[in-house]
Amino acid sequence: MRFLTTNWTWLLAGFLLSFSSSYGQTFFISIFAGEIRAEFGLSHGAWGGIYTLGTTASAIAMIWVGGLTDRFRARQLGMITMLALALACFAMAALPGGWVWGLVLVIFGLRFAGQGMMSHIAIVAMARWFVATRGRAISIASMGFALGQAVLPLLFVALLVMMDWRMTWVIAAGLVLITIPATNLLLRQERNPQSTAESAQVAGMSGLHWTRAQALRHPLFWLMIPLMIGPPTWGTALFFQQVHLAEVKGWTLAEFVALLPLYTFVTIIFTFASGWAIDRFGTGRLAPWYMLPYAAAFAVLSLAQGIGMAAVGMALFGVGSGIQATLPGAFWAEYYGTRHIGAIKAVAAAVMVFGSAIGPGISGVLIDRGIDFPVQMIGFAVYFVLAAICGTIAMRMVRTSLAATA
């Protein structure tokens, strides 16, 4: 409790930044998949291709722009990014139905400003501002992601019943804009963590302050890529294809969306649990194992016939998502240090955004070719098992280097 009362302004700012990223996240955009495909005359594959193209462009932009978090304050970048996100929401509301090329630009704006930069700024800030309590700080800030997943789909599905889908995007833009003054007020004085002697500059493996170039030359980075890219790739595909999944399974969209609060509840529990575990044991002990709940989740969802079994699958998915909310952000800081954490995590974030780009594209093409999403999920489950093996190899390889630092 003392941790919360002492640091509540910075933690709440991180929470608001992560919550505001919701409007560029797949779980939000996919709510409008049916309306967008109908408005623009798109098949599942065409819509997935547009989503992939816009998201891939945002991943490329993240590599360069994400490094700005090492040079500018979170307050400055946060305000600019929120303005860009609000503009993208307005653009979605105003885009004429025949302008398919414009839809690519709008998706780019939503994904880059929302999923990309807003999430990046929030997690980098927590990783840099906090050291001994980094796991707890990231877990608390990540509650913004969880609240967005729990509340916004239900709210906007209800709004779709009452108004045109374009008007709901105007509301989304307004919600982003009213968050800006609150965030600026909370960050009027940014913090340096009191638990470190050198203004947040904490070394990584072998006592080094790793640069981005050095990190990219180290095999650990590449062995961790399957773990980092898997959840956004196939998790995004799950939310992106939720309308199709419900149709194939014989569920209503409202029934499936009603599972999101359960998913969010489990995510919250394991976000806090993983934050505590990271502070006590480090990220290395958790990294190989958190792929397995994802594998189990996709296997269960693939085989589920009733909505009750789907609830079990979404709960398992929540276990993995809770750990995913805290572990990647803490991992890069722990193993590579915090001096260049913005640039290093920008590459990792770009990889994750790219994963979220190819997931909808791959799944959409497979659906168009007659391979329904439930069948695809068996392959996703196998992927996560293989990723867990990669994580085990990676952690054994660098165990000595991290022990030397400690």
Buried (B, 14 or more C-beta within 10 A) or exposed (E): EEEEEEBEBBBBBBBBBBBBBBBBBBBBBBBBBBBBBEBBEBEBBBBBBBBBBBBBBBBBBBBEBBBBBBEEEBBBBBBBBBBBBBBBBBBBBEBEEEEEEBBBBBBBBBBBBBBBBBBBBBBBBBBBBBBEBBBBBBBBBBBBBBBBBBBBBBBBBEBBEEEEBBEBBBBBBEBBBEBBEEBBEBBEEBBEBEEBEEEBBBBBBEEBBBBBEBBEEBEBBEBBBBBBBBBBBBBBBBBBBBBBBBBBBEBEBEEBBBBBBBBBEBBBBBBBBBBBBBBEEBBBEBBBEBBBBBBBBBBBBBEBEEBEBBBBBBBBBBBBBBBBBBBBBBBBBBBBBBBBBBBBBBBBBBBBBBBBBBBBBBBBBBBBEEEBBBEBBBBBBEBBBEBBEBBBEBBEEBEEBBEEBE
